[in-house]
Amino acid sequence: MPTANLTDRKIASLKPENELVEWWDESTPGFGIRVSPKGKKTWFVMYRIAGIRRRHKFGRYPEITLEAARKKARKVLSDVSDGKDPAQEKKDQEALLKKERLDAKTFVQLSQLYVDEYAKLNKRSWQEDERIIKKLLIPEFGALNVKDITRSHVRSFLRDMAAKTRVQANRAHACLRKIFNWAIREEIVDMEGNPASGISSPGGKEKPKERNLNDEEIKAVWKEMETDSTAPKRALQLILLTGQRPGEVVALPWEELKLNDTLWILSGNRVKNGLANIVPLSNQALRIIEKQRETLESQKQKREKKGKQAASSAFVFPCRRLAADKPMTVYAIDQEAQIISQKLGISGFTPHDLRRTCSTKLGEMLVPGHLIDRITNHKPTGITDRVYSKYDYLKEKQEALNAWGIRLSRIVSGFELLKAEHGEG
């Protein structure tokens, strides 16, 4: 093992080799730095206690500077001379922290860890998980120690929920199972098994949804959304006009809109399949966005007059708590769709049904299937489309969505063209 007068320049010059190399400091006995084959540099100090050689690691360079590491090493050696064993104390402390983490933990604590440490980092739909946890799971399990949650309790809870809303019961089951799988895998809880596993789907097998609105329903729903227009209603209108996914519409940031070019550049990191999408905006879609901008500006001015915080949101459809600057949730437009269908006395529809309606109407207008897939941003299935064809079909998409916007206006007005604020072009 090589020795050297360790300096910042010397440490910076150390290059990784094919095996782990330890460099010892000439000025501080037992102190050194190890360089891994991947280039990671870790401080350590070696000492003997009761005839046993110990190695104590305490951080990496450059996060811990040479000066700080040398002081730490001298402190360790001083503690050893007083009969202490820093390496063993570190192991004991780590074991204690792990035990505390595994011990008494309520479901509300566990679910918050799941959202913060897993869902937000790995799921685009984390807000839906958070909604299910807060609205459905915490009222039932929140105060319980996770070790006291049993399979029979979970089964009974899901069975009661399925009697009212089958799909909601399936979503709650999936979320609960996921939380416990993650917690057990990450050793956050000390449990032998997942209490949400081994339970059949409480709501039964779900059939693929086929609901799309007919012309009479489109006319009634659109007119209701135009009456006392709100942000959730405008988000629903934009879904119907563009055919994009509800989650992508409600979380639409202003920076994705290129209004001078009448385009929405949908970022791939926000999309379910990871594929970016260029969405042409019809005159009708531009009108909805402009009305939303005017509403937000009006709300901002009112808050300023009252001396309240009035920062602009980064999102076209911000949540009600503007100070948090978060987008509206899909739950908000789900609720709005339910309210509208109940008020009009029509069969219930969801925001996704509006996306399907857009796709269906494009098909009725003889828009080719492959072009509808590109508009709605479905992942290509053929080898040619997936690998070889890089044409963006922007012109064709624009023509199709403009035609759909015009047809929608005719449906709403009884086949009499509505005059869009931007003109028909």
VENWO-V633145 format. One record per pair of residues at least 12 apart in sequence whose ideal C-beta (glycine too) atoms are under 7 Angstrom apart, sorted by the first residue. I is the first residue (numbers start at 1). GAP is how many residues later the second one is. Records with the same first field share a line. If there is no record, write none. Layout:
I: GAP, GAP
This chain:
1: 21, 23
2: 21
3: 21, 23
4: 19, 22
5: 21, 22
6: 17, 19, 27, 60
8: 58
11: 22, 30, 50, 55
14: 21, 27
16: 19, 20, 21, 22, 23
17: 20
18: 19
19: 18
20: 14, 16, 17
21: 13, 14
22: 12
28: 42, 45, 46
30: 15, 16, 17, 43, 47
31: 14, 39, 42
32: 12
33: 28
40: 20
41: 19, 20
42: 15, 18
43: 14, 15, 16, 18, 21, 26
44: 12, 13
45: 28, 31, 32
47: 30, 33
49: 31, 36
54: 31, 33
55: 32
56: 20, 30, 31, 34
58: 14
101: 87
102: 87, 88
104: 41
105: 40, 41, 84
106: 36, 37, 38, 39
107: 34, 35, 37, 39, 42
108: 30, 34
110: 36, 69, 73, 78, 79
111: 22, 26, 27, 68
113: 75
114: 65, 68, 69
115: 14, 15, 18
118: 64
124: 146, 148
125: 122
127: 202
128: 202
129: 46
131: 198, 200
132: 39, 40, 43
133: 42
136: 36
137: 35, 38, 39
140: 17
146: 43
147: 44
149: 46
150: 45
151: 44, 47, 48
154: 22, 41, 42, 45
155: 44
158: 14, 15, 41, 44
159: 43
161: 41
162: 40, 41
166: 37, 38
167: 36, 39
169: 33, 34
170: 31, 32, 33, 36
173: 23, 26, 28, 29
176: 20
177: 17, 19, 20
180: 14, 15, 16
181: 13
209: 143
211: 138, 142
212: 141, 144, 145, 148
213: 136, 140, 144
215: 196
217: 129
218: 139, 193
219: 192, 193
220: 124, 126
221: 119, 123
222: 190
223: 189
224: 116, 119, 120
225: 12
229: 62
231: 61, 86, 97
232: 96, 100, 101, 104
233: 103
234: 54, 57, 58
235: 14, 15, 82, 93, 98
236: 97, 100, 101, 115, 118
237: 51
238: 47, 50
239: 112, 115, 116
240: 114, 117, 118
241: 41, 43, 44, 164, 167
242: 37, 43, 159
243: 112, 115, 116, 132, 133
244: 22, 35, 111
245: 27, 110
246: 84, 87, 105, 106, 109
247: 83
248: 18, 22, 23
250: 67, 77, 78, 79, 80, 83
251: 19, 64, 76
252: 63, 64, 65
253: 61, 62
254: 60, 62
257: 32
259: 27
262: 18, 19, 24
263: 15, 16, 17, 18
264: 15, 17
265: 13
266: 13
271: 106
273: 106
275: 102, 104
277: 100
278: 114, 116
280: 114, 117, 118, 121
282: 119, 120, 123
283: 122, 137, 139, 140, 141, 142
284: 121, 124, 125, 136
285: 120
286: 136
287: 133, 134, 135
289: 27
290: 131
292: 24, 25
296: 17
300: 12
309: 14
313: 12
315: 12
330: 21
333: 18
334: 16, 17
337: 12, 13, 14
355: 21
358: 46
359: 13, 17
361: 43, 46
362: 13, 38, 42
365: 38, 39, 42
367: 33
371: 22, 25, 26, 29
374: 19, 23
375: 22, 25, 26
406: 18
